[in-house]
């Protein structure tokens, strides 16, 4: 695929191809009622958890806001200025004196944006600087590419941070070190293999099959390191197995209107298989 101009990629006007949507805003994507991977994966905890999550508004945590700021500043730097305000200098404590006065004025001036204080702003700047080291690997990719699909009667959505026409890429901020062991544990712990399967299945069902899923990692703590990894076939198979089961479970619960939680009867716990 040919790289779109920065202006096109940052436009809020949707551009549609036969399979994908380019330029959909974050707010429009998140407001769309189709199921994303994070919500669908909750049914693997229990159907009751999934049902509850669909009925409440998901509030953004400070970590989520910081991650959003890194994503926007790296992927769409021009548009990021309209969405994010980074404190430009260290004004001291924000709860008293001159620091509070300047902070209150800064928040008022940037009302409606993600407003980050000095410490958080420095983390965003450090992460974006570290990500510049791997930009040559992704400079020809499309950013923020959306796929809508209907799989087994379930309407789904997926939004790849970067799409090079072959691999879907996701940018992850992390507190972990970037060695293989810690990253593999993070993939399993946070369900990134499920996300990978969800995205790949959605893109394929939308008529745009891709051949793999990769993660671009960056440390939130200094010194900020970045690293690019692909998920193995084993991880992708695990993700597809979980994704298939999640769809099966969702259809079953919808058909029966029964959304069970954890077992209510007494059960026996045994050591995990890995301990043996």
RANORWO-V560387 format. One record per residue. RES is the residue in one small letter. BURIAL is 1 if it has 24 or more other C-alpha atoms within 12 Angstrom, else 0. Layout:
res: [RES/RES]
burial: [BURIAL/BURIAL]
This chain:
res: [x/x/x/x/x/x/x/x/x/x/x/x/x/x/x/x/x/x/x/x/x/x/x/x/x/x/x/x/x/x/x/x/x/x/x/x/x/x/x/x/x/x/x/x/x/x/x/x/x/x/x/x/x/x/x/x/x/x/x/x/x/x/x/x/x/x/x/x/x/x/x/x/x/x/x/x/x/x/x/x/x/x/x/x/x/x/x/x/x/x/x/x/x/x/x/x/x/x/x/x/x/x/x/x/x/x/x/x/x/x/x/x/x/x/x/x/x/x/x/x/x/x/x/x/x/x/x/x/x/x/x/x/x/x/x/x/x/x/x/x/x/x/x/x/x/x/x/x/x/x/x/x/x/x/x/x/x/x/x/x/x/x/x/x/x/x/x/x/x/x/x/x/x/x/x/x/x/x/x/x/x/x/x/x/x/x/x/x/x/x/x/x/x/x/x/x/x/x/x/x/x/x/x/x/x/x/x/x/x/x/x/x/x/x/x/x/x/x/x/x/x/x/x/x/x/x/x/x/x/x/x/x/x/x/x/x/x/x/x/x/x/x/x/x/x/x/x/x/x/x/x/x/x/x/x/x/x/x/x/x/x/x/x/x/x/x/x/x/x/x/x/x/x/x/x/x]
burial: [0/0/0/0/0/0/0/0/1/1/0/0/0/0/0/0/0/0/0/1/1/1/1/1/1/1/0/0/1/0/0/0/0/1/1/1/1/1/1/1/1/1/1/1/1/1/1/1/0/1/1/0/0/0/0/0/0/0/0/0/0/0/0/0/1/1/1/1/1/1/1/1/1/1/1/1/0/0/1/1/0/0/1/1/1/1/1/0/0/0/0/0/0/0/0/0/0/0/0/0/0/1/1/0/0/1/0/0/0/0/0/0/0/1/1/1/1/1/1/1/1/1/1/1/1/1/1/1/1/1/1/1/0/0/0/0/0/1/1/0/1/1/1/1/1/1/1/1/1/0/1/0/0/1/1/1/1/1/1/1/1/1/1/1/1/0/1/1/1/1/1/1/1/1/1/1/1/1/0/0/0/0/1/1/0/1/1/0/0/0/1/1/1/1/1/1/1/1/1/1/1/1/1/1/1/1/0/1/1/1/1/1/1/1/1/1/1/1/1/1/0/0/0/1/1/1/1/1/1/1/1/0/0/0/1/1/0/1/1/1/0/1/1/1/0/1/1/0/1/1/0/0/0/0/0/0/0/0/1/0/0/0/0/0/0/0/0/0/0/0/0/0/0/0/0/0]
